[in-house]
Every structure is written in structure tokens, then in C-alpha cells.
Amino acid sequence: MHKPALRGRQGPWGWLFVSPAVLVLGLFLALPIVMALWVSLLDWNGQSNPFTGGQATFVGLDNYRDLLTQDGLDRTLFATSLRNNAYYVLLFVPLSTGLGLTLAMIVNQRMLRGRSLLRTTFYFPSVTSTIAVSTIFLFLFQGSGAVNSLLSWIGIKGPNWFADPRGVVWVTLGNLGLVDPEQPSGLLADHSFMGLSWFEWLSGPSVAMSTMILLATWTTSGTFMLIFLAALQDIPRELEEAAALDGVNRRQLLRHVTLPALRPVLFLVLTLALIGSWQVFDMVYVMGQGAPGNTTLTPAFMSYQSAFKNADYGQGAAIAFILFAIILVLTGAQRWLLRERGSRQGRRR
């Protein structure tokens, strides 16, 4: 008889207990976002209070127009950063996810000796400072570094990794004799989008950016390995034993038993990799700051550069919000794909 009354009093008590967390999130997350959104509508050099007038001039959406629709250097640089980051996402997400899953399956074998040591070894790069690892990679991938020395032993002349702005797509096709990277065809050279020709859009990541992708994959796959490992250990052994009795091989076991059981975790890892890959900053700051030829420039670093180096805080905030919108759209698409598959399975049942 008294249960409805008790339930009616749970609401105020619930808000009372969560109010400290809501207050902290509102003060240190929601309020700064609103303030940054206002700054993105200003021409502000950071030398005055942007909320009381002064030297800050309201320009509306001009900062966004300069980046997206207005011809000029700002749009060209922003388009270049989007191209670089898009190739980073296209390569880093599948490579880090696939490597993390492979490592998890290796260390999950029950008959494997030294599993604890292997887990620690594979996970160690993930807990190492990105700044320290980036500095080591700078020495390893120098023109006369250890990597090129190893390549010379098998007759391969390695490039000057962090000084090579060439796109790997045209370099590969040029070495195969299919295209001439120095003289692109008229169709690719004459048509452009956001200030970049189609030849530049389709050039692939530069050699320098490819090295950063390799570094990011190596340092991130350990974290994904732990996530996959926890999910693998949660799969009932009865499923594997039943599949073994049915005579399935390892490939069929992976396809029909393991991967379907890992589907929710797989989407989690893909989403984490997707979000993290659009926020890459520290490696770019240490390993090139956009060089060579802006082929390692990313939107996150361009936002920092516009605000703190060029004293154009309005443009820096606008870049940050465009990047925020890209991440929201892609994350929403990821959630939509997950819901779509779940609903199909529900209808089949």
C-alpha cells in the first residue's frame, strides 16, 4: 500500500545524491563548452575579456565560413588537415583493432607458456608516455637511423621518413609504373574540393604520416588487447567445446563463434579508436608540427596552432567545434549500425 508513496519520494532524493556530480559536470564541462562556442563567433586575440566587449568583435559564422566555404589559405589548410586525419582514421582504426584482437587471441590460449609475461610485454607500450615513444621513433626513423640500417641489409633503401611529404598511394603506383606522380592527369589535377585538387585528396597519407600511424597502432593495440581479452575470457567454454565436437576448424570457430560473441566489444573498440583517432595531437606536436609540407597537420593541432600561436582564438574554437561535430556524427553512425544489426537479429528470432 505504501510503495507508490515511497517511489514518489525517490526522485528528490536521487537528485540530491547526484547533484554534486551534476554541479561539477556543469561547472567544468557544460559551461566551458558554451563559453568556447561563444568565442568561436568572435574575432578575439586573447588579450581582453571576450564576454564584456572590448577588443573582441562579434563576427557570427565568419570563422566557420573561412574554414568551410571561403576560398583562401585557411580553408586550404583545414582541408589538408581533414585529409590527413581521414587517412589516419582509415588506417589506424582497422590496424589497431585487428592487432589488438590478434594479440588477445594469442595470450588467451590456455596451453601457452609465459602468458603473463606476454600480456605485460604487449601492454607495456600503452602505458608508456607518448612523448617519450615519439622521441624514440624520431631517432629510429631518421635517414641514417636503425630502421633504414635494417632495410639496407635486405637491399632496400629507406626514405627519410619524417621529411618525405609524398603520398604513399602515388609513390606505390609510381613504383609500379602505373602513374606518373610528378605529372598527374588532367581529371585529377583540374578538379578540386575545398581548395585541394583530387590528386591531393587521393594521394594517401604521406610517408611521415604513415610512420605516425605505425606508432599509434603500436602504442594503442595493447589497450585494445586487454578489452578483447576480457571479452574472450567471458565466452563460455561450452560453446568452443560444442564447436569442436561438430568438427569445425579454427577459422570457422573464429567466424561463427568468437566474432559473434565479441560483437558488442568489437563495436566498443571501434568507437574508441574512431574517437581517439580524430583527436590526435601529441604525436603531431612532437614529431613534426605539420611538417613536411603540412602532410602531418591534423584539425586538433591546427586548432591549437590557430589559437595559441596565431592568437586567433575564434578560429581555433571554430575548428574545435567542427571536429566535435565530426566525432558526434561518426559516433552516431556507429551506434546506428549497432542498433540496426540488433534489430535484425531480433526480427529473425
N, C-alpha and C positions, 0 to 999 in steps of 0.2 A: 504493500500500500504506500510506503514512503519512498519507494525507489524513484518515481518521477521527480519528487522534490529534491532528492539528493543529486540527481542528474542535472537539475536546473541550476544548482549551486556550483557545479564543477567548472562551468565556463569562466566565471570571475576568478576562481582560484587558479585555474590553468593560466589565464593571462597574467596573474600576479607572479607566478613562478617563472614564466618565460619573459617577463618584462625586462629583466636585466640584459638578457641576450638580445632582445629586440632593440633596446636602447643603444647597446654597443654597436650592433649592425647598422642602425640608423645613423648614429653619430660618425662612425668611421668608414662606412661603406656607401649608404644611400646618399647622405649629404655631400660627400666629396664628388660623387658621380654627377649630381645636379650642378654643383659648382663648376666642374670641368665642362659640362655641357654648355653652361653659360659662357665660359671662356672660349669655347670653340666658335662662338658667334661674335667674337671681338677681335679687333686688331690691337693686341696688347704685347708690350715688350717686357713685362715682368717688373717694371720699375715703379708701379703705382698700385693702388688698390683697385682691382677690376670691378668691385661691387659698389663703388662710390663715385664713379665717373673719373675725372682726372684725365690722364693720358690714354686711357682705354677707350677706343672708339667702337661703337656697335656697327658691325658690317653685315649682320644677318648670315646668310648662307654663302657669302663670297668665298670663305675659306674652303667650303666643300666644292663650290663651282671651280675654283682654281685647281683643285686636285682631280676632279672627275670630268669636267666638260670644257674648261677654258684652255685653249692652246697656250703652251708655254713650258718653261723648264720644270715648274712644279708638277704639272701633270705627267710629263715625260719621266721624271724621277720616280713619281709614285707608281706609274705603270710598270716601270722597271722593277721596283721593289715587289709589286704584286706578282710579276712573272717569276722572279727569283724564288719567292716564298711558295708559289704554286708548285714549282718543280720540287722544292724541298718537301712539301707535303706529299706529292705523288710518289716520291721515292722513300722518304723516311717512314711513313705510316706502314706500308706493307713490309718493308725490310725489318723494322724493329719488331713488329707484331709477329712476323714469321720466325725471326731469330729467337724471340722470347719463347714462343711455343715450342720450337725445336729444343732449346736448352731445357725447358721444363720437362719435356718428354724424356730427355736423356737422363736427367738426375732423378726422375721418378721411377726408374727401373729398380725393382726390389733386389735383384741379384747383383747390382752394380756396386763395386767396392769403392770406398772413398767418396760416397755421395755427399757427405757433409763438407768435405774439402772442396769438391767441385761446385757445390752451391755457393760457398763463400767466394771462390775464385770468380765465378760468373757474376756474382752480385757486387763484387768489390768496385768495379768502375762506376756503378750507380751512386755510391756514397762518397766518391772522390770529388773534390772541388772541380767544377767545370773550368774555372780559370786555370787551375794547375794543369789539368789534362790538355787544355787548348795550348798552353805554353809548350808542353812536351811535344805535341803534334807539330807545332811550328818548327821545332828542331828536327823532328823525324822526317818531315816532308820538304825540307829545304832542297835546293837544287843539287847540293852535294851531301844530302842527308842520308840516313840509314836506309830509307825506303828505296831511293834511287840506286844506292850501292847494291842492295839485294837484287834489284831488277837488272842491273848491269851484269850480274853473274849468269843470268839466263839470256843475255844478248838483247835486252830491252833498254832503250834509252828513255828514262823517265823524264817527264816535263818539270818545269819549275812551278810546282803545284800552286802556290799561293800568289803567283804573278802571272797566271795564264787565264785571260778572260774569255777564251774561246768556248763556245758551246759544245758539249760532248756529242750532241746529235750530228752537227755538221762536221765535227772532227772525225767521227766514226764513218759517216757516209763519204767524206772526202778521202779517207784512207782506203776505202773500198772502191774508189773511183766512180761512185755513182753521182756525185755532185761536185761542184767547184765552190768551196766555202768562201773564196775571195771574190767571186762574181755570182751572186745569187740571181736566180731567174727573175724576169720582169714581173710575173704574177706575185711573187713573194716580196719583191722589193718595192713595187708600186702601190700596194695596198697596205693600209696601216689601221691601227686601232689604239686610241688614247695616246697618240704620238709615237708609237712604236710600229715598225713595219712587221708584216707577218713573218719575215725572215728572222727578226729578232725574237718574236714570240715563240717560234718553233725551234729555236736554236738549242733548247735544252739547258740544263744547268751548266755553268762554267766549270772548268776543271777545279778552280778554287772552291766553288760551292759544293761540288761533288765530294771533296775532301771533308768539308764540314758535315755533310750528310753521313759520311762514313764514321766520323767522330761521334755524332749524335746517336747513331744506331748502336755503336759500341757501348756508350755510357748509359743508354736507356733500356736496352734489352734485358739487363739484369732485373730491373724493377718489374717489367712485364713477365719475366720468368717466374718470379715469386707469386704473382697473381695467378698465372696459369697453373703453377704447381699446387697451390691451394685448391683450385678447382679440380685438378686431376685427382688429387687425393680424396676428394669428396665423391667421386664416381664410384658407385657400388661395385665391388669385385665380382658380384654375381653376374653383372652384365658381361664382363670380359670372359668369365668362365663359360657362360652360356654361348657366347660367340665362338669361343674356342671349340666347344662341343659340336657346333654347327660347321666347323671346318673352315672358318674364314681366315684369311691371311692378315698380315699386319696392315697392309694398305686398306683392305676392306674394313678392318676394325677401326682404323682412324676415320674413315669416311662415314661409316654407318653407326658407330657407337660413340667414339671420342668427340668428334666435332659437334654432333648434335647436342651432346651433354654440355659442351663448352660454349654453346651459342650465346647465352646471356653474358658470360665473362668475356667472350670474344668481342661483343659489341661494346662492353665497358672499356676494354683495352683500346679498341679502335677510336672511341670517342676521346679518351685521354690523350692518345697520340695525336689526334687531329687538333685538339685544342692547344696542346703544348707546341706543336709544330708551327702554329701561326703566331706564337708568342716568342719565338727565338730571338734572343738579344745578346746574351753574354758571350757566346762564341763569336758573333759578328764583331762585337766591341773589341775583343782580344785579338782576333785573327785577321782583321783587315779593315774594319770600319767601312765596309762598302767596296774597298779595292779588291781586285783590279777592275777599273772601268765600271764601277757600280754593279758588278755582277754578283756581289755578296750582300748587297743592300736589301734590307727587309723593312716592312712597314713599321715594326716595333722600333728598330734602330732609327729609321727616318723620323719617327715621332720625337724621339729623344734629341736627335740632331737639330730638328727644326726649333724645338722649344729651348733647349739648354745651350746650344751652340750659336744658333742664328737669332735667338731672342724673339722668335715668332711663336709665342705660346698659343695663339689662336689656331694656327695651322697644325701645331703639334697635337693639340687636343682634338682637332677635327680628324686627323689621321687615326688617333686612338679610337674614336667612336666609329669610324668606318671599319676599322679592324674588329671592333666589338660586334658590329652588325654582321660581318662576315662569319665570325665564330658562332653567333647565335643562329644564323641561317643554316650553317653546316651541321651544327649540333641538333637543330630541329629536324633537319633531313635525316640524320642518323636515328633519332627517336621515331620518326615516321616509318622508316624502314623496319625498325624493330616491331612496332605495333602492327604493321601490315603483315609481317610473317606470322606473328602470334594469332592474328585474327583468322588467317587462312588455316592455320593448324586447328583452331577451334571449330571452324566450319567442317573440316574434314572429319573431325571426331563426331 
